[in-house]
Amino acid sequence: MTTPKKAAPEPHVEASRIREGLPFPLGATWDGLGVNFAIFSANATKVELCLFDDAGEVELERIELPEYTDEIFHGYLPDAHPGLIYGYRVYGPYDPQNGHRFNHHKLLIDPYAKQLVGQLKWSEALFGYTIGHPDADLSFDTRDSAPFVPKCKVIDPAHTWGHDHRVSVPWDRTIIYETHVRGISMRHPSVPEAVRGTFAGLMVDDLLEHIRKLGVSSVELMPIHAFVNDQHLLHKGMTNYWGYNSIAFFAPDPRYLASGKIAEFKEMVAHLHEANLEVILDVVYNHTAEGNEQGPTLSMRGIDNVSYYRVMPDDKRFYINDSGTGNTLDLSHPCVLQMVTDSLRYWASEMHVDGFRFDLATILGRYHDGFDERHSFLVACRQDPILRQVKMIAEPWDIGPGGYQVGGFPPGWVEWNDRFRDTVRAFWKGDDGQLADFAARMTASGEMFNQRGRRPYSSMNFVTAHDGFTLNDLVSYNDKHNEANDENNQDGSNHNLSWNHGVEGPTDDPEINALRQRQMRNFFATLLLAQGTPMLVAGDEFARTQHGNNNAYCQDSEIGWVNWDLSEDGKALLKFVKRLIKLRLTYPVLRRGRFLVGNYNEDIGVKDVTWLAPDGSEMSTEQWHDSHGRCLGMLLDGRAQETGIRRKGADTTLLLVVNGHHDIVNFLLPEVPDGGFWTCLVDTNQPSIRGQERFDFSHEYSVTGRSLLLFELQHEDED
């Protein structure tokens, strides 16, 4: 028995009503009377607008856009309205060896689409060539891909924001909380099942209250742009959970919209702003989900491949792959640059986002001959009146030539500092020769960032991120355990600088567990008491585990989700982290606006930072170069200049002591001008310490092995 085909509705006959429209703005824009459609292509010969029924299943009509102005195809449909479902078919040469891959049999997503409906369904019809053909991607496939491609939806951008406004946290008070929209709410007991894993789930009061009370300033969401699940992952019953596989830079992924409405994202932003939390988006403009020459034709490849992507200069059939994912967007092309900056402005202005973290950002500043800090994209961001007001954070590396650019981005950018991560991990693991580097990381890596008026906050410090071990796993595993990824444990980094402290994975040994807890406190204290901008990962604050998986990119499961069932140790760690954050915000000397360089200022008779050996004397050259040295004092003088004005500051003086030795070190508390005494604010071996006990100058404090302490200078006349 055969199933009867669904009868197509009567066509709208919109073709007879099409008008010329305007070449701007790009995308589908409703003006209250109709919709203007505009799409860039430098090499296409014709563009058809395809209209679909409300379910996006039946193609009702194809309308040729009537005008072509300045490489923009455009047309206007009067009486069209928000909710209209559409896509494009683009005609032109199919000549892969010269970079052209036009195939009008493939329905294409508008790069400027504000909303997508439906999910990609993998089919051979998605490919512009015939899979299995002896000529491979040089062949031409005529199957219609429309049944398998997400469709675009015209939106009404109007939204009542009420009193919402950008939070605009100063950089020196910024603490980033990196999380995943789905992962943070999937197991939260207060989040209703119907909205778990969505923007609506992140609005739930108890979840927001946890983040607010933690004390962080900014929630950084892993990619929320519409993305594609890799075919090979779906075959294994997994997904591209992290979402670093974008296909539409203006549209939130439909899976995160519980309501199916764009307003849900805006409401989430408003709720976060109401809690005085910034919203930062992790954005992926370095590549798209279309992959290499063997990938599907979903959008830009079929619109104008040679304009959107960087192709090999001597054989345009193949792609430059600086992203490691098959293709690389070409931001040296003015229209691609425009698309990316238009996208950023859209999220900042229309969606009220407060900042962006750029995945593999070196690509965005690379011309064909290498990275250039004067690349058009970086210049555009600095000059744009909207973008220069929001936070811009670079992941300053990729796999292309000259790809490692930590410290190489221009003023105005904050950069992920992997040197902080690696040095701090190595120091607390007990590796030799880390003391001098550790001191540099504690002072915002001035050797890389102290130039051209950049500030200490330019260094974004982190110990863990979404990519790698959680903090709990960092102190519980020597090796990665990615077997659940079904890649024979070959994926993920082998350079973790982790230490299991004697047992691989969970243990009942009380001594090992106590040391692991102290080490997690050491990591958090180092991160939150160092100069620079700290970033922590959701769940680390209460010792979340991924069971040794350091590459959970495909784990939309309990491995990748935050477990909110806190143990007693987890609750204690959370309490400790909250207190550290409060201390950071209380004492300005922990987040200075000027780099600490250790020079003596003769005008005011103060040295901003003094490095002390355990005997209380200043560190000597020999001690700095002692590969076995593991104990150090960092004296932060509150009288040092806060700005360029030549007068004494009035901040509290603090002393930070670290001991990476396995055993106790007796540290002589230093004498400072104007007298007074020391109180201990933090001892990672005794997390309940609150600064009640007095310690006189020259007191020998027994610093527990593998611990960190923070002392406050108080004067006799102080309460």
Buried (B, 14 or more C-beta within 10 A) or exposed (E): EEEEEEEEEEEBEBBEBBBEBBBEEBBBBBEEEBBBBBBBBBBBEBBBBBBBBEEBBBBBBBBBBBBBEEBBBBBBBEEBEBEBBBBBBBBBEBBBEBBBBBBBBBBBBBBBBBBBBBBBEBBBBBBBBBEEEEEBBBBBBEBBBBBBBBBBBBBEEEBEEEEBEBBEBEBBBBBBBBBBBBBBBBBBEEBEEEBBBBBBBBBBEEBBEBBBEBBBBBBBBBBBBBBBBBBEBBEEEBBBBBBBBBBBBBBBBBBBBBEEEBBBBBBBBBBBBBBEBBBBBBBBBBBBBBBBBEBBBBBBBBBBBBBBBBBEEEEBBBBBBBBEBBBBBBBBBEBBBBBBBBBBBBBBEBBBBBBBBBBBBBBBBBBEEEBBEEBBBBBBBBEBEEBEEBBBBBBBBBBBEBBBBBBBBBEEBBBBBBBBBBBBBBBBBBBEBBBBBBBBBBBBBBEBBBEEEBBBBBBBBBBBBBBBBBBBBBBBBBEBBBEBBBEEBEBBEEEBBBBBBEBEEBBEEEEBBEBBBBBBBBBBBBBBBBBBBBBBBBBBBBBBBBBBBBBBBBBBBEBBBBBBEBEEBBEBBBEBBBBBBEBBBEBBBBBBBBBBEBEEBEEBEBBBBBBBBBEBEBBEEEBBEBEEBBBBBBBBBBBBBBEEEEEBBEBBBBBBBBBBBEEBBEBBBBEBEEEBBBBBBBBBBEBEBEBEEEBEBEEBBEBBBBBBBBBBBBEEEEE
